[in-house]
Amino acid sequence: MRPLVNLFFAVIAALLLSGCETLAYYAQAVGGHLELMARAQPVASVLADPATPQALRERLELARSIRDYASRELKLPDNHSYRSYADLGRPYVVWNVVAAPEFSLVPLASCFPVAGCVPYRGFFVRDDAERHAERLRRAGNDVSVRGVPTYSTLGRFDDPLLSSFIRYADAELAGLIFHELAHQLLYLKGEATFNESFAVVVERAGVQRWLAATGRSSELKVFFESQDRSRKLIDAMGQSRTRLQTLYAMPLLPEVMRARKRAEFAELEKVLAEIPGFKEVAANNALLASFATYTQLVPTFERLLEEEGGDLERFYAKIKALAANAPAGSLR
């Protein structure tokens, strides 16, 4: 019961310091979380239920083996997270809203009692997310709204497997589980880029090892091809980001800067159109800011893992030491 008690008092403290809009946001967050947890059932119980469809049964069996591998081989937390299952009845668990000023790539931050300050705001109901996004657009910001299949309490609760991702391809399912467990292993309050980049590196290393260990050579080939596409996307985003940072620092009239900004994003969208999953994505400052959160430190962390000979436990120790000794706010 202690996590629930802690959550209750954290929310009450936040509400006492907030206005009506913030109060409504916390209310939906707590309500959405409680509804999600109420839907969770132990995987063993779902598997024992004769009414469970065979297709779901197979996915849960696979997820259970992935979960065991995560703790046994990747040395990720061994707890009750991802050992239960919740059917949400919707494609995403939350919708994240990311916003950045018209001429800036620095995302607007939202601060919370548990996670600290993060470059997004998540909503359990899409309409709520869209309303918040529209308010931000009216204020002159670039905005991105993205559905998110996963949800994490950073180990404070027993996070369940969700219907929003249980039917993902095997490698994607494994990656999601490894990524979220990496957050439970190491999470720095207010350091989103550090946290996400670390989790991405653990995810990639974990998926590669899991595919190799389970003899999935054809899937391993597909995984390497997807990593090549990912690097091309990172390069394109990074180059666009660099050019825009230079542009936004220039002493130009707003209308001139807007025209150059539109031209830059038009070129980026040509690149995105060739990458699966990004064809219909509108490029703007919020998209670049969000993408940088997940990728900016990935090359650095991959190099550190390589320096440790691929030994994950030594890598974890090195990253934790780095985090402990770095000045506040320097890990972005």
C-alpha positions, 0 to 999 in steps of 0.5 A: 500500500505504501506506493499508493499512500506516497502517490496520494500525498504527492498529488495532494501537495501538488494540488494545494499549489496548483490552479484549476487547470493543473488540478484537472490534469492531476485528477485525470492522471490519478484516475487514469492510473487507478483505472489501468491498475484495476484492469491488471491481472497476473499473467498466470491467471490470464493464461489459466483462464480458458476464455483467453484467446490462443493468440493472446495466450501465445503473446503472453507466454512470449512476454513472460519469457522475455521478462525472465530474460531481461532480469536473468541475462540483462541484469535488469530489475527482478520484480513484479513489473510486466508480470501482469496484463491489462486490456485497455480497449484502446490503441494507446495508453497515453497521448503525449503533448510536446511543445516548443516555442516558434523559434526554439528547439527547447521543449516546454517542461512540465514538472511533477512530484515523481518524475520531476521536470519532463519535456512533455505532458501525458494524457490518458484521454486523447481529447484532453491531449488535443485540447491542451495541444490547441491551447499551446498552439494558440500561444504560438508554440509548435506542438506534437501529439503522439500516442504512446503504447507504454506506461511506466511508474518507474518501479513504484508500482507493478507496471503491467503488460498492456494490450496497446503493445502485446501484439507488437512484433517480437523484437519490438515487444522485447525492446519495449520491456527492456526499455521500461525496465532500464528506467527502473534501473536508473532514472534521474529526476529532471534529466529526460535526455539522459534517461531516455538515451540510456534506456534506448541503448539498453533496449538496443543491446538487449534486443540484439542479444535476445534475438541471437540467444533465441536463434532468430537469425532472420529477425536479427537481420531485420533488426540490423536493417532497422538500426541502419534506418534509425541512424539515417533518421538520426542523422537527418534530424540532427542536421536539421536541428543544427541548421535550425539552431543557427537560423534561430540565433540570427537577427532576422525579421520574424517573417524571414525566419518563418520562411526559412523555417518552413523550407527547412522542414519541407526538406526534412519531411521529404526524408521522413516520407521514406522512413516507415512510420514517419510518412505522415508526420508533420515536422516542426520544432516539437518533433525535433525536440522530442526526437532529441530527447531519445537520441541525443546521448545515444552515441555517447552511451553506446561508446561507453558500452563498447569501452566496457567490452559489452559487459552490461553490469560494468556499463550500468556501474559506469553510467551510475557513477557518471550520473552521481558525479555530474553537476546538476543540469549537465546531463542533457 
